[in-house]
């Protein structure tokens, strides 16, 4: 029986299985906060760069101007422009302007999906921790209580002073499981909304590039019509 019932004393007095469960849950909690901090910084920086790129793109009138206006910091914006320019170059012999627009939009959509997957990388761990940590903690509690009952039967006493420490050690595993799970669920939900907003902003940037493509195609068509006249 531990000298006191502080969390550290109960952890040190616990069975090896319960110790392993509590150590694993503590590590999961550290992972949760690490991912939360890292993804917060990553998402904030990505949104800031994307908004800057979208503002710059909105002020341009051609793809050429947009390509020159964006610097290397606006990596996603440059990807969208480069994809549009590549498709325009690959389709320079095509006469169906609507088909060109569809192919450009298809390329932009693929970049949107890739950006969404990249920014969401790592958040799956939060969902896993949030859904499994309470059950892992419950397993530790069940195991600890089972050992407590075995100890009670061996001691052949139901004295509360003998029973309470073992049960307290077991319940500590559930408490740590909840401490790991609750922040993981909250952070995951916050990131889900933040990533959805980021995805919408990527869609806005892609729509801006698509408008530039449409303008360039219409200018080219107008030039051909004037030449024909």
N, C-alpha and C positions, 0 to 999 in steps of 0.2 A: 504494500500500500504506500502511495507517495506521501512525502512529508507534508505537502500542501496540495491544493487543488488548482494551482495556476495552470494556464494552458501549456506552458513548457514542461512543467512537472508531469502533467497528465500525458503529454506526448512521450516523454522519456520512459514512463512507466507502462506504456501501452504494449500490446502484443506486436510482434514483428510485422504481421499482416496489416494491422491497423496503422502502424507507423508508416508502412509503405504507401497505404492509401492516403494518409494525411500529407505525406511528403509529395506524392504525385499531384494532389489537389493544390498544394501550395505552389508547386511549379507551374501548374495550369493557370493559377491566378497571376503569376509573374508574366507568363506568356500573353495573357489577356491584356494586361496593362501595357506591355511592350508593343503589341500589335496596335492597340488603341492609340498610343502616342505616335508611333511611326506612320500609321495610316492617316491620322489627323494632319500631320505635317505634309504628307504626300498629297492628300486630297486638297488641302488649302493651297499649296503651291501650284498644283495642276489647274485648279479653278482660276487662280489669278492669271496664269499664263494664257489660258484659253480665253478668258474675257478680254485680255489685252489684244490677242490675235483677232478675235471677233470684231472688236472696235476698229482695228486697223483695216480688216477686210471690208468692213461696211463703208469705208471712206474711198475705196478704190473703184475704178470703173472697168478695168480689164484684168485678165489673169496675169499678164506681164507686169503690170503695176503692183499687183498684190504680191507676186513672187519677190519683187525687189524691196517691197515695204517690210516684209517679215524678216526678222533676224533669226539666228540659230536658237535663241531662247524659246521662241514660239514653235517648238518641235512639231506638235500636233497640227498646228495651222499650216506649216510648211508641207507636212505629209499630205494634207488635203489638197493643197495647191499642186504639188508634184503629181499626185494621182490624176487630177483633172488634166494637167498639161500632157502627161503621158498618154492618156486616152485620146485627147484631141489630136496628138501627133499620130497615134496608131490609126485613127479614123480619118486622116486628112483626105483620103481618096473616096470617102463615103459621101453620098448625096442626101441620105436621109438624116436630117438634122435632129428629128425626134429620137431616132435610134442612137445617135451620139449622146444626146442628153440622158437617155436611159442607161447607157453603159457607164457614163460618168457617175450618175447617181448610184449605180450598183457598186462601183469602186469606193465611193465615199461611204456607202453603207457598211462595207466590209471594214473600213477603217474605224467607223463608229463602234462596231462590235468588238474589234480588237482593243480599242481604247477602254471600253467598258470592262472587258475581261482583265486587262492589265491593272486598272485601278481597283478592281474587286479582289485581286490576288491577296490571299492571306485571311480574308474575312471568313472563309469557311471554317477556319480553326475556332473562331469565336462562336459560330453556330454549334460546332461539335462540343466545345467545352460547356456552353450554356445548356445543351440538352442532356449531356451525359454526367456532368459533375454531381448533380444531386443523387443520381443512382449509384455512382461510385462511392459517394459519402455514405449512402444508406447501406451499401454492402459492408463498409468498414464498421458501421454501427451494429449491424446484425452480427457480424463476426465478433465484435467486442462484447456484446451482450451475451452471446453464446458462451464465450470464455468466462464471463462473470458468473453465469449460472453454473458452469462446471466448477468454478472456484467455490461457489456457495455450497454446492453438494459435497465437495471435499472437506470444507471447513465445518460442515454440519451445523451451520448457524445462519440465522436470518437477521442478524444484528445490522442495523442501517449503516453503522460506521464501517462495516466490512463490505456491504453491498454497494454503497453509494460511489466510492472511487472508481470501480470498474465500469459502472453504468455511465458515469460522467465522462470517462475516457472514450467510451463508445460513442456517446452523443457528440463529442467534439468532432468526430469525423464528419457527421452530418452538417454540423455548423460550418466547417471549413468547405464542405461541398457547396453549401449555399453561398458562402463568401466568394467562391470561385465562379459560380453559375450566374448569380444576379448581375454583377457588372458585365459579364460576357454577353448576356442577353440584351442589356440596355445599350451597350456600345455597338453591338451588331445591328440593332434596330436603328440607331442613329446613323450608322454608316450606310445602311440600306437606303434611307431617305437621301443622304448626301450623295451617294453614288447615282441614284435616280435623277437627282438634280444635275449632276455632272453630265450624265448621259444626254439629258435634254439640252444642255449647253453645247455639247459636241454636235448634236443635231442642228442647232441654230447655226453653228459655224459651217457645217456641211451645206446647209441650205443657202448660206451667203455665197459659198464657192459655186454652187449650182447656178445661182443667179448670174454670177460673173461669166460662167460658161455660156449661158443662154444669151447674154449680151454680146459676147464675142461671136457666137454663131450668127446672131441676127445682123451684126455689122458685116460679117463676111458675106451673108446673103444679099444685103443691101448693096455692097460693093459690086457683086456679080450682076445684080439687076441694073445698076448704073452703067456697067461696062457693056451689057447687052443692048441697052438703049442707045 
